[in-house]
Amino acid sequence: MREETPVNRTGRPEIDDLLDAADAEHQTLAELQVIGQAENIVTRSRHAEIAAEHQALDERIRQADDEMRAAQEDGEADRIAAASAARDSARADFRRRSPTRDNTRGGRSPAACRPG
């Protein structure tokens, strides 16, 4: 009894071997595409995390600047000193965390990253 030819094959070994090799290459390519898609998802997620962190740090600096202006208008030395310390701390925290974000925002300064 003659063996039945598998689906998508010719029954000719020299051609079927090439088809098998092509199928294996297609499978490898499909796997690489899935890996690439997964990496893209992770990258987009990390960018979102970095953007959220940047916004929080930027808001902290903005609040510290506002408090410093208000303290200077008030003229109270203790309030100015506390506002100055808070502003310095916010800026130092921004600089400390900036190397993580330099590649995504071009290494710009905190002021250059602020909207408006």
C-alpha positions in Angstrom: 0.0 0.0 0.0 1.3 3.4 -1.0 1.9 6.1 1.7 -0.4 9.1 1.5 1.4 12.5 0.8 1.0 14.9 3.7 -0.9 18.1 3.2 1.2 20.9 1.7 3.8 18.5 0.4 4.5 17.2 -3.0 5.7 13.7 -2.3 9.0 14.5 -3.8 11.7 14.4 -1.1 14.0 17.0 -2.6 11.1 19.5 -2.8 9.5 18.5 0.5 12.9 19.0 2.3 13.0 22.5 1.0 9.4 23.1 2.1 10.3 21.7 5.5 13.2 24.1 5.8 11.1 27.1 4.7 8.4 26.1 7.3 11.1 26.0 10.0 12.4 29.5 8.9 8.9 30.9 8.9 8.4 29.5 12.5 11.6 31.1 13.6 10.5 34.4 12.1 7.1 34.2 13.8 8.8 33.6 17.1 11.1 36.6 16.6 8.1 38.8 15.7 6.4 37.7 18.9 9.5 38.5 20.9 9.8 41.9 19.2 6.2 42.7 20.0 6.7 41.8 23.6 9.8 44.0 23.8 7.8 46.9 22.3 5.1 46.4 25.0 7.7 46.5 27.8 9.4 49.5 26.2 6.2 51.5 26.0 5.3 50.6 29.6 8.8 51.7 30.8 8.4 55.0 28.9 5.1 55.6 30.6 6.6 54.9 34.0 9.5 57.3 33.2 7.1 60.0 32.0 5.0 59.7 35.2 8.1 59.9 37.4 9.2 62.9 35.5 5.8 64.6 35.9 5.9 63.9 39.6 9.4 65.3 40.0 8.6 68.3 37.9 5.5 69.0 40.0 7.6 68.8 43.1 10.0 71.4 41.8 7.2 73.6 40.6 5.6 73.5 44.1 8.9 74.2 45.8 9.5 77.2 43.5 6.0 78.5 44.3 6.6 78.1 48.0 10.0 79.9 47.6 8.3 82.8 45.9 5.6 83.0 48.5 8.2 82.8 51.3 10.3 85.6 49.7 7.2 87.8 49.4 6.4 87.0 53.1 10.0 87.9 54.1 10.1 85.4 57.0 13.6 84.0 57.3 12.6 80.6 58.7 10.0 80.1 55.9 12.6 81.2 53.3 15.1 78.8 54.7 12.6 75.9 54.7 11.5 76.7 51.2 15.0 76.9 49.9 15.9 73.6 51.5 12.7 72.0 49.9 13.6 73.5 46.5 17.2 72.3 46.7 16.0 68.8 47.8 13.5 68.6 44.9 16.2 69.7 42.3 18.8 67.3 43.8 16.2 64.5 43.5 15.5 65.4 39.9 19.2 65.5 39.1 19.8 62.2 40.9 17.1 60.5 38.9 17.7 62.2 35.6 20.3 59.7 34.3 17.5 57.2 33.9 15.6 59.6 31.7 18.4 61.3 29.8 18.1 58.9 26.8 14.3 59.4 26.5 14.3 63.2 26.9 17.6 64.2 25.4 19.3 65.2 28.7 17.5 68.5 29.0 17.4 70.4 32.3 14.3 70.3 34.5 13.3 73.8 33.4 13.6 72.8 29.7 11.2 69.9 30.3 8.5 71.9 32.0 5.5 72.7 29.9 4.5 76.3 29.4 
